[in-house]
Amino acid sequence: MNFKKLMIFASLMWMLMNFHHPVNPAFFEELNLPSHVFGTSYAMMGFFSFLSSPFWGAVGDKYSRKKTLVISTLFYGIAQFLYGFSYNLWQILLLRAMAGWFTGGIVVGLMAMIVEIDSSDNLSRNMATYSAVLSIFTSIGFLIGGLLGYLPIRYVFYIQGVGMILISILFMLFSEDIPKKSTLEITSTSYKLMDKRKLKSIKSPWIIVFLSVTFFIFLAFSSTNNAFNYYLRDELRFMPIINGALKALTGILGLVSNLTINVYLIKHFDLKKALRYSILISIVISIFIYIGSNNILFLLSSLIYFTLNTIQLPILQSFAVEKNKDNAGLLSGIFNASKSLGEMLGALVAGFIYAYNSRSPFLVSIIALSLSYLILAGYKFYQKRLGEI
């Protein structure tokens, strides 16, 4: 298995996994569901991705990354195909939970394979490339999903489900597994999956800080992103294609940023310092999103905000696996669990407070980003006190 081949499969996965996002608001409207469903459905997916991430990471460490991705992609496709037959809130929530469980396997499996596929010297570069692929093909998926929105909405979910099942089959036939390097043992209970000695080896103040910052960054992102998608339909009355086109533009900006800004940061900056500054800029942009007095300012600020998130993601991914290559599945699982928990809570809060004020989820984002900045600033102060820097 080589890195280029893995990126081809990753691009197809991320593209198809985002077909449904532009049409979901119209789907919920068609079913006459309450406004909170955009948040509760995404939160359900995020919660089960959070629960499953350590499980999938440990399973991949013990058995096979390839099998993890084949199984996860197959059952994600089945979940999305069945999603097209949903007619009420409980069916939607149940199938979002199923999709979330297998999303955890896809995210963790891809990250761990990237870590193990090449030398440690290329890790930061590969993570930046993967983040660019994720960003651009997520956006292409949004764009195609928006175009497909002119079909009967349920067809989008059928197409997505069948596509993911086909990718699972292709990945099984045409990819090679990576030789296992970890000795992580699995017990019969899924939450005894992580060897205590390996857990002890990754305990440090920085890991706690890093996971906390990850949680708040993605709480902020999820609150803004989910409210943004619904706001375009509910308040601005945009068609799904507009949502898709905006996310496609975000993907292009993210690709350019990852190939230029991120490469420069990796070579010339301390990444912890770069992360602090990027969060600070995100806070300022989030304020403009919240107070934006016209649609142009709102949309422009949102594009900048989403682009900044694509810069932050590869930095966080690099922190997740640095100096821990032998425990790639474990660290990838813990990172994705923290990320998924933030996304779950961000979506849940945004869904319920949106009914009171359609812009209030953007205020939640400002608060969460401010907390992440304060945690990083506090850690820097802590290091200075210890004389470490």
Wavefront OBJ file of the C-alpha trace (Angstrom):
o trace
v 0.000 0.000 0.000
v 1.498 3.353 -0.972
v 0.499 6.829 0.129
v -0.799 7.953 -3.285
v -3.111 4.948 -3.601
v -4.405 5.529 -0.072
v -5.153 9.167 -0.922
v -7.166 8.090 -3.987
v -9.382 5.905 -1.802
v -9.551 8.587 0.909
v -10.665 11.188 -1.639
v -13.474 8.926 -2.904
v -14.596 8.154 0.655
v -14.713 11.779 1.783
v -16.408 12.905 -1.405
v -19.246 10.382 -1.067
v -19.573 10.827 2.694
v -20.603 14.456 2.128
v -23.259 14.034 -0.558
v -26.093 14.251 1.962
v -25.108 17.426 3.846
v -26.422 20.034 1.355
v -29.790 18.276 1.009
v -30.365 17.393 4.668
v -32.008 20.768 5.562
v -34.438 20.401 2.655
v -35.061 16.760 3.638
v -35.897 17.756 7.217
v -38.162 20.519 5.919
v -39.905 18.063 3.589
v -40.629 15.791 6.582
v -41.860 18.775 8.682
v -39.337 18.027 11.435
v -38.479 20.570 14.178
v -35.483 22.854 13.625
v -33.383 21.145 16.317
v -33.106 17.993 14.172
v -30.137 19.404 12.225
v -28.216 19.481 15.505
v -29.587 16.363 17.204
v -29.066 14.157 14.135
v -25.465 15.313 13.701
v -24.896 14.996 17.449
v -26.101 11.402 17.320
v -23.587 10.644 14.597
v -20.803 12.454 16.491
v -21.607 10.668 19.754
v -21.354 7.203 18.222
v -18.204 8.159 16.337
v -16.809 9.246 19.729
v -17.795 5.920 21.318
v -16.408 3.792 18.504
v -13.090 5.583 17.883
v -11.017 3.852 20.615
v -12.578 0.533 19.592
v -11.663 0.912 15.911
v -8.186 2.180 16.755
v -7.451 -0.842 18.928
v -9.008 -3.295 16.480
v -6.773 -1.911 13.735
v -3.711 -2.141 15.989
v -4.462 -5.776 16.789
v -5.809 -7.071 13.491
v -5.866 -5.064 10.268
v -6.257 -1.457 9.123
v -7.543 -2.681 5.775
v -10.293 -4.795 7.332
v -11.282 -1.884 9.574
v -11.747 0.377 6.539
v -13.500 -2.260 4.416
v -16.034 -3.061 7.151
v -16.583 0.566 8.167
v -17.069 1.793 4.599
v -19.449 -1.073 3.776
v -21.736 -0.529 6.753
v -21.612 3.267 6.462
v -22.931 2.804 2.914
v -25.700 0.506 4.140
v -26.663 3.049 6.823
v -26.896 5.869 4.271
v -28.899 3.770 1.818
v -31.403 2.971 4.577
v -31.413 6.662 5.577
v -33.188 7.321 2.292
v -36.156 5.337 3.614
v -36.514 7.447 6.796
v -39.877 9.078 7.475
v -39.653 10.201 11.106
v -37.231 11.606 13.658
v -36.469 8.309 15.386
v -35.542 6.552 12.161
v -33.217 9.431 11.279
v -31.541 9.388 14.700
v -31.087 5.596 14.669
v -29.465 5.588 11.237
v -27.290 8.599 12.096
v -26.068 6.601 15.109
v -25.219 3.657 12.868
v -23.425 5.909 10.382
v -21.508 7.544 13.253
v -20.274 4.213 14.591
v -18.739 3.308 11.237
v -17.536 6.854 10.528
v -15.268 6.362 13.543
v -13.726 3.352 11.819
v -13.133 5.263 8.589
v -11.548 8.307 10.253
v -9.346 6.335 12.645
v -8.373 3.758 10.024
v -7.249 6.388 7.518
v -5.246 8.380 10.083
v -3.483 5.292 11.412
v -2.607 4.066 7.904
v -1.128 7.459 7.039
v 1.065 7.297 10.145
v 2.307 3.781 9.404
v 2.647 3.994 5.620
v 5.794 6.138 5.489
v 8.788 7.246 7.517
v 8.384 9.554 10.499
v 10.226 12.297 8.593
v 7.343 12.577 6.130
v 4.555 12.498 8.714
v 3.838 16.240 8.873
v 3.907 16.534 5.089
v 1.614 13.531 4.663
v -0.817 14.871 7.269
v -0.935 18.227 5.476
v -1.560 16.433 2.170
v -4.299 14.317 3.742
v -5.933 17.401 5.243
v -5.894 19.045 1.815
v -7.440 15.937 0.245
v -10.052 15.824 3.015
v -10.882 19.489 2.550
v -11.120 19.552 -1.239
v -13.017 16.277 -1.641
v -15.357 17.060 1.228
v -16.166 20.235 -0.668
v -16.523 18.405 -3.990
v -18.907 16.047 -2.210
v -20.924 19.045 -1.013
v -21.017 20.441 -4.552
v -22.114 17.158 -6.134
v -24.656 16.659 -3.343
v -26.026 20.131 -4.029
v -26.337 19.349 -7.738
v -28.016 16.034 -6.954
v -30.464 18.017 -4.812
v -32.401 18.775 -7.977
v -33.368 15.082 -8.009
v -35.904 13.741 -5.519
v -33.986 14.136 -2.262
v -34.118 10.465 -1.273
v -32.201 9.558 -4.436
v -29.147 11.355 -3.050
v -28.994 8.938 -0.104
v -29.450 5.903 -2.352
v -26.626 7.061 -4.646
v -24.398 7.786 -1.663
v -25.055 4.414 -0.041
v -24.404 2.394 -3.196
v -21.240 4.432 -3.878
v -19.785 3.709 -0.440
v -20.552 -0.008 -0.779
v -18.716 -0.052 -4.135
v -15.708 1.723 -2.599
v -15.624 -0.896 0.158
v -15.452 -3.648 -2.465
v -12.776 -1.826 -4.491
v -10.693 -1.183 -1.368
v -10.913 -4.874 -0.459
v -9.808 -5.946 -3.948
v -7.168 -3.379 -4.850
v -5.493 -2.229 -1.623
v -2.780 -3.899 0.410
v -2.602 -3.989 4.172
v 0.257 -2.465 6.151
v 2.383 -4.863 8.229
v 1.328 -4.610 11.855
v 3.901 -2.910 14.093
v 1.998 -2.614 17.337
v 1.722 -5.253 20.052
v -1.436 -3.745 21.528
v -3.611 -6.554 22.929
v -7.403 -6.693 22.768
v -9.499 -8.171 25.541
v -13.081 -9.342 25.285
v -14.513 -6.011 26.412
v -14.224 -3.109 23.990
v -13.316 -0.558 26.642
v -10.508 -2.712 27.987
v -8.936 -2.464 24.578
v -6.096 -0.149 25.541
v -3.053 -1.599 27.266
v -2.434 0.255 30.546
v 1.282 0.541 29.872
v 0.611 2.179 26.527
v -1.920 4.538 28.068
v 0.635 5.494 30.720
v 3.212 6.194 28.008
v 1.024 8.897 26.431
v -0.085 10.586 29.652
v 1.391 14.050 29.892
v 0.206 17.611 30.542
v 0.537 18.358 26.830
v -1.679 15.425 25.784
v -4.403 16.630 28.170
v -4.059 20.189 26.854
v -4.031 19.018 23.241
v -7.163 16.897 23.643
v -8.964 19.726 25.477
v -8.072 22.203 22.729
v -9.192 19.708 20.076
v -12.509 19.295 21.879
v -13.238 23.050 22.042
v -12.057 23.786 18.474
v -14.422 21.183 17.059
v -17.240 22.149 19.395
v -16.918 25.634 17.899
v -16.608 24.337 14.340
v -19.587 21.987 14.669
v -21.798 24.683 16.166
v -20.953 27.096 13.337
v -20.968 24.533 10.527
v -24.288 22.881 11.393
v -26.045 26.185 12.043
v -24.559 27.622 8.829
v -25.944 24.776 6.682
v -29.419 25.117 8.178
v -29.321 28.932 8.256
v -28.742 29.084 4.490
v -31.977 27.164 3.916
v -34.103 28.390 6.816
v -33.238 32.095 6.879
v -31.722 32.883 3.481
v -33.843 30.362 1.522
v -30.897 29.199 -0.589
v -31.194 26.062 -2.720
v -28.905 23.071 -1.865
v -26.636 23.932 -4.803
v -25.682 27.249 -3.140
v -24.625 25.433 0.020
v -22.635 22.977 -2.094
v -20.956 25.727 -4.114
v -19.947 27.640 -0.974
v -18.402 24.520 0.555
v -16.624 23.784 -2.742
v -15.081 27.258 -2.598
v -14.061 26.565 0.999
v -12.372 23.374 -0.195
v -10.381 25.229 -2.844
v -9.257 27.797 -0.276
v -8.414 24.978 2.130
v -6.350 23.187 -0.507
v -4.373 26.321 -1.323
v -3.872 27.031 2.390
v -2.624 23.519 3.125
v -0.191 23.541 0.226
v 1.158 27.001 1.080
v 0.441 28.270 4.601
v 0.649 24.889 6.323
v 3.839 23.871 4.532
v 5.406 27.190 5.539
v 4.262 26.817 9.165
v 5.641 23.265 9.401
v 9.051 24.378 8.118
v 9.465 27.718 9.893
v 7.225 27.891 12.985
v 6.662 26.215 16.269
v 3.289 24.553 15.613
v 1.933 25.267 19.096
v 2.532 28.951 18.530
v 0.978 28.762 15.057
v -2.085 27.062 16.522
v -2.500 29.814 19.135
v -2.409 32.544 16.499
v -4.811 30.715 14.180
v -7.304 30.302 17.037
v -7.031 33.984 17.884
v -7.816 34.922 14.268
v -10.720 32.445 14.278
v -12.185 34.194 17.317
v -12.124 37.552 15.523
v -13.713 36.065 12.393
v -16.385 34.325 14.497
v -17.334 37.693 15.960
v -17.861 39.030 12.415
v -20.041 35.993 11.605
v -22.135 36.637 14.708
v -22.600 40.381 14.210
v -22.573 40.414 10.398
v -25.122 43.027 9.376
v -25.495 41.830 5.778
v -25.334 38.567 3.859
v -22.076 39.368 2.072
v -20.176 39.957 5.330
v -21.750 36.834 6.838
v -20.790 34.608 3.892
v -17.286 36.069 3.505
v -16.537 35.692 7.223
v -17.831 32.109 7.146
v -15.554 31.216 4.226
v -12.525 32.570 6.102
v -13.550 30.714 9.262
v -13.895 27.359 7.497
v -10.547 27.906 5.740
v -8.847 28.534 9.085
v -10.256 25.255 10.353
v -8.596 23.417 7.448
v -5.284 24.967 8.554
v -5.790 23.882 12.164
v -6.768 20.284 11.387
v -3.389 18.972 10.075
v -1.609 20.701 12.964
v -3.856 18.883 15.439
v -3.447 15.599 13.549
v 0.333 15.950 13.730
v 0.143 16.508 17.488
v -2.026 13.386 17.765
v 0.642 11.034 16.479
v 3.978 12.775 17.032
v 6.479 10.510 18.821
v 3.836 7.797 19.103
v 4.036 6.017 15.759
v 3.970 2.561 17.349
v 0.606 3.380 18.958
v -0.907 4.999 15.875
v -4.315 3.406 16.251
v -4.573 4.234 19.948
v -3.563 7.875 19.510
v -5.680 8.322 16.383
v -8.644 6.836 18.239
v -8.238 9.109 21.258
v -7.822 12.161 19.022
v -10.900 11.303 16.978
v -12.881 10.583 20.152
v -12.067 14.078 21.477
v -12.861 15.616 18.076
v -16.137 13.680 17.788
v -17.216 14.601 21.323
v -16.705 18.285 20.510
v -18.604 17.923 17.238
v -21.437 16.112 19.012
v -21.889 18.706 21.743
v -21.471 21.602 19.299
v -24.195 20.236 17.035
v -26.490 19.401 19.956
v -26.202 22.857 21.538
v -26.574 24.580 18.157
v -29.678 22.550 17.333
v -31.544 23.462 20.498
v -30.560 27.114 20.837
v -31.149 27.850 17.134
v -34.902 27.868 17.817
v -34.463 30.808 20.219
v -32.103 32.818 18.037
v -30.800 31.674 14.660
v -27.416 33.357 15.245
v -26.836 32.108 18.790
v -24.816 29.031 17.642
v -22.192 31.442 16.321
v -21.894 32.962 19.804
v -21.262 29.453 21.169
v -18.384 29.174 18.705
v -16.803 32.396 19.999
v -16.957 31.133 23.590
v -15.530 27.692 22.742
v -12.640 29.129 20.705
v -11.837 31.573 23.512
v -11.613 28.662 25.956
v -9.266 26.770 23.638
v -7.017 29.834 23.351
v -6.950 30.309 27.125
v -5.974 26.657 27.618
v -3.055 26.989 25.185
v -1.967 30.296 26.735
v -2.159 28.708 30.195
v 0.003 25.796 29.033
v 2.609 28.212 27.659
v 2.695 29.977 31.046
v 3.017 26.581 32.762
v 6.025 25.691 30.558
v 7.718 28.983 31.349
v 7.274 28.413 35.062
v 8.949 25.027 34.744
v 11.757 26.512 32.691
v 10.997 24.252 29.736
v 11.020 27.094 27.226
l 1 2 3 4 5 6 7 8 9 10 11 12 13 14 15 16 17 18 19 20 21 22 23 24 25 26 27 28 29 30 31 32 33 34 35 36 37 38 39 40 41 42 43 44 45 46 47 48 49 50 51 52 53 54 55 56 57 58 59 60 61 62 63 64 65 66 67 68 69 70 71 72 73 74 75 76 77 78 79 80 81 82 83 84 85 86 87 88 89 90 91 92 93 94 95 96 97 98 99 100 101 102 103 104 105 106 107 108 109 110 111 112 113 114 115 116 117 118 119 120 121 122 123 124 125 126 127 128 129 130 131 132 133 134 135 136 137 138 139 140 141 142 143 144 145 146 147 148 149 150 151 152 153 154 155 156 157 158 159 160 161 162 163 164 165 166 167 168 169 170 171 172 173 174 175 176 177 178 179 180 181 182 183 184 185 186 187 188 189 190 191 192 193 194 195 196 197 198 199 200 201 202 203 204 205 206 207 208 209 210 211 212 213 214 215 216 217 218 219 220 221 222 223 224 225 226 227 228 229 230 231 232 233 234 235 236 237 238 239 240 241 242 243 244 245 246 247 248 249 250 251 252 253 254 255 256 257 258 259 260 261 262 263 264 265 266 267 268 269 270 271 272 273 274 275 276 277 278 279 280 281 282 283 284 285 286 287 288 289 290 291 292 293 294 295 296 297 298 299 300 301 302 303 304 305 306 307 308 309 310 311 312 313 314 315 316 317 318 319 320 321 322 323 324 325 326 327 328 329 330 331 332 333 334 335 336 337 338 339 340 341 342 343 344 345 346 347 348 349 350 351 352 353 354 355 356 357 358 359 360 361 362 363 364 365 366 367 368 369 370 371 372 373 374 375 376 377 378 379 380 381 382 383 384 385 386 387 388 389
